[in-house]
Structure formats: structure tokens, C-alpha cells
Amino acid sequence: MLAEQTFKVRGRELLPAHEVKQLLTAEQAAVRTRLLAVPVTAADRISRAFTLHGIAGVEQALKEVVHEVLRELADLERDPAPRLDGGGQEAHAA
């Protein structure tokens, strides 16, 4: 059993708990940062959708925003760490 675990660790099939925790923490921060940015980045789009198409337009625009965020978060090539501005605050740009 120990030999099998050692083999899996070397092959990166089995990760140390602290690495998994770091990855999950980074993912949680990325999700939080991206979701908190939605009101700022989508406000104009939602307002325009309401002006042009009413509530149905707002619903469609919100669906599009949610799908965009989900696609971004599903991208396995992205850096999971939240972006920070110069003052150490989470950036709210998309």
C-alpha cells in the first residue's frame, strides 16, 4: 500500500493535503472575486437591456453574464489566483 501511494505521489495522481487545500482556497477566491465583479462589470449591459427590451431583456442579459462567468471559471488554463491591484485589494475588473 505504501509503495502504491509513493508511486501515485511521484506520478502526481495523489497530492499532499496542503496542496489540495491551497488549490481549493485559490479556486474559492477566484469564484468570489469574479462573482463580486459582476454587478460592476454588467451594470451598463443590464441597464441597456432593460431600456431596449424590458424585463425579458434583463433576464436574457443576466443569463448571458452568468454563462460567461461559468465559462471563465471552467477554463482549466486560467490562473485560479484572484487578481490584486497595487493596494492588495481584489480587483473587480473582468
Backbone hydrogen bonds in HBPLUS format (Angstrom, degrees):
<---DONOR---> <-ACCEPTOR-->    atom                        ^
c    i                          cat <-CA-CA->   ^        H-A-AA   ^      H-
h    n   atom  resd res      DA  || num        DHA   H-A  angle D-A-AA Bond
n    s   type  num  typ     dist DA aas  dist angle  dist       angle   num
A0005-GLN N   A0001-MET O   2.97 MM   4  6.27 158.2  2.02 149.8 155.4     1
A0006-THR N   A0002-LEU O   2.91 MM   4  6.10 161.6  1.94 149.7 154.9     2
A0007-PHE N   A0003-ALA O   2.93 MM   4  6.11 158.8  1.97 146.9 152.5     3
A0008-LYS N   A0004-GLU O   2.96 MM   4  6.22 158.6  2.01 148.4 154.0     4
A0009-VAL N   A0005-GLN O   2.86 MM   4  6.08 153.1  1.93 151.7 159.3     5
A0010-ARG N   A0006-THR O   2.99 MM   4  6.20 164.7  2.02 151.6 155.3     6
A0011-GLY N   A0007-PHE O   3.01 MM   4  6.23 145.3  2.14 141.9 151.8     7
A0013-GLU N   A0008-LYS O   2.78 MM   5  4.90 150.7  1.87 156.8 155.9     8
A0014-LEU N   A0008-LYS O   3.17 MM   6  5.17 146.1  2.29 114.3 110.5     9
A0012-ARG N   A0009-VAL O   3.07 MM   3  4.97 159.3  2.12 104.2 109.5    10
A0019-GLU N   A0016-PRO O   2.99 MM   3  5.46 129.3  2.26 110.3 123.2    11
A0020-VAL N   A0016-PRO O   3.20 MM   4  6.60 158.2  2.25 154.0 160.4    12
A0021-LYS N   A0017-ALA O   2.91 MM   4  6.15 160.5  1.95 153.6 159.3    13
A0022-GLN N   A0018-HIS O   3.00 MM   4  6.16 154.8  2.06 139.1 145.7    14
A0023-LEU N   A0019-GLU O   2.94 MM   4  6.20 161.7  1.97 150.4 155.0    15
A0024-LEU N   A0020-VAL O   2.90 MM   4  6.12 163.7  1.92 153.7 158.1    16
A0025-THR N   A0021-LYS O   2.89 MM   4  6.02 158.2  1.94 148.6 155.0    17
A0026-ALA N   A0022-GLN O   2.95 MM   4  6.15 156.7  2.01 147.2 153.4    18
A0027-GLU N   A0023-LEU O   2.92 MM   4  6.17 156.1  1.97 148.0 154.7    19
A0028-GLN N   A0024-LEU O   2.88 MM   4  6.09 162.3  1.91 150.7 155.4    20
A0029-ALA N   A0025-THR O   3.00 MM   4  6.19 156.6  2.05 145.2 151.6    21
A0030-ALA N   A0026-ALA O   2.94 MM   4  6.17 152.2  2.02 145.2 152.9    22
A0031-VAL N   A0027-GLU O   2.93 MM   4  6.20 162.5  1.96 155.3 159.3    23
A0032-ARG N   A0028-GLN O   2.94 MM   4  6.09 168.3  1.95 150.7 154.4    24
A0033-THR N   A0029-ALA O   2.88 MM   4  5.97 167.6  1.90 149.5 153.3    25
A0034-ARG N   A0030-ALA O   2.96 MM   4  6.06 165.4  1.98 147.9 152.2    26
A0035-LEU N   A0031-VAL O   2.91 MM   4  6.04 164.7  1.93 155.0 159.4    27
A0036-LEU N   A0032-ARG O   2.90 MM   4  6.05 159.7  1.94 152.3 158.1    28
A0037-ALA N   A0033-THR O   3.14 MM   4  6.28 131.1  2.39 137.7 149.9    29
A0037-ALA N   A0034-ARG O   3.22 MM   3  5.15 134.4  2.44  93.2 105.7    30
A0038-VAL N   A0035-LEU O   3.20 MM   3  5.36 147.5  2.31 102.3 111.3    31
A0041-THR N   A0037-ALA O   2.92 MM   4  6.04 172.5  1.92 167.3 169.8    32
A0042-ALA N   A0038-VAL O   2.82 MM   4  5.60 146.3  1.93 157.5 163.0    33
A0043-ALA N   A0039-PRO O   3.18 MM   4  5.56 125.3  2.49 132.1 138.7    34
A0046-ILE N   A0042-ALA O   2.91 MM   4  6.08 158.9  1.95 162.0 167.9    35
A0047-SER N   A0043-ALA O   2.91 MM   4  6.10 164.3  1.94 153.6 158.3    36
A0048-ARG N   A0044-ASP O   2.87 MM   4  6.03 163.8  1.90 151.2 155.8    37
A0049-ALA N   A0045-ARG O   2.96 MM   4  6.11 152.7  2.03 140.3 148.1    38
A0050-PHE N   A0046-ILE O   2.95 MM   4  6.22 152.2  2.02 148.6 155.6    39
A0051-THR N   A0047-SER O   2.97 MM   4  6.25 163.7  1.99 152.2 156.5    40
A0052-LEU N   A0048-ARG O   2.95 MM   4  6.12 161.2  1.99 151.9 156.5    41
A0053-HIS N   A0049-ALA O   2.78 MM   4  5.60 156.1  1.83 144.0 151.6    42
A0054-GLY N   A0050-PHE O   2.79 MM   4  4.14 144.0  1.92 121.3 123.2    43
A0057-GLY N   A0054-GLY O   3.05 MM   3  5.35 122.7  2.39 102.8 116.7    44
A0058-VAL N   A0054-GLY O   3.10 MM   4  6.51 151.0  2.19 148.1 156.8    45
A0059-GLU N   A0055-ILE O   2.89 MM   4  6.17 164.3  1.92 156.4 160.1    46
A0060-GLN N   A0056-ALA O   3.03 MM   4  6.26 160.8  2.07 144.9 149.8    47
A0061-ALA N   A0057-GLY O   2.88 MM   4  6.05 162.8  1.91 148.7 153.8    48
A0062-LEU N   A0058-VAL O   2.85 MM   4  6.03 161.8  1.88 155.6 160.3    49
A0063-LYS N   A0059-GLU O   3.00 MM   4  6.22 156.7  2.06 146.9 153.3    50
A0064-GLU N   A0060-GLN O   2.99 MM   4  6.27 157.4  2.04 149.6 155.6    51
A0065-VAL N   A0061-ALA O   2.95 MM   4  6.23 157.9  2.00 149.5 155.3    52
A0066-VAL N   A0062-LEU O   2.93 MM   4  6.14 166.0  1.95 153.4 156.9    53
A0067-HIS N   A0063-LYS O   2.95 MM   4  6.16 163.5  1.97 151.2 155.8    54
A0068-GLU N   A0064-GLU O   2.92 MM   4  6.14 152.8  2.00 147.2 154.9    55
A0069-VAL N   A0065-VAL O   2.96 MM   4  6.24 163.1  1.99 154.7 158.6    56
A0070-LEU N   A0066-VAL O   2.92 MM   4  6.17 164.0  1.95 153.1 157.7    57
A0071-ARG N   A0067-HIS O   2.92 MM   4  6.10 154.6  1.98 145.6 152.3    58
A0072-GLU N   A0068-GLU O   2.94 MM   4  6.20 160.5  1.98 151.0 156.3    59
A0073-LEU N   A0069-VAL O   2.92 MM   4  6.16 162.8  1.95 154.8 159.3    60
A0074-ALA N   A0070-LEU O   2.95 MM   4  6.04 136.3  2.15 139.5 151.0    61
A0075-ASP N   A0072-GLU O   3.25 MM   3  5.37 152.4  2.33 101.1 109.2    62
A0078-ARG N   A0075-ASP O   3.32 MM   3  5.75 165.1  2.35 110.8 115.2    63
A0091-ALA N   A0083-ARG O   2.94 MM   8  5.62 173.9  1.94 142.3 142.4    64
A0085-ASP N   A0089-GLN O   2.90 MM   4  5.66 162.9  1.93 163.6 167.9    65
A0088-GLY N   A0085-ASP O   3.09 MM   3  5.66 165.6  2.11 125.3 126.2    66
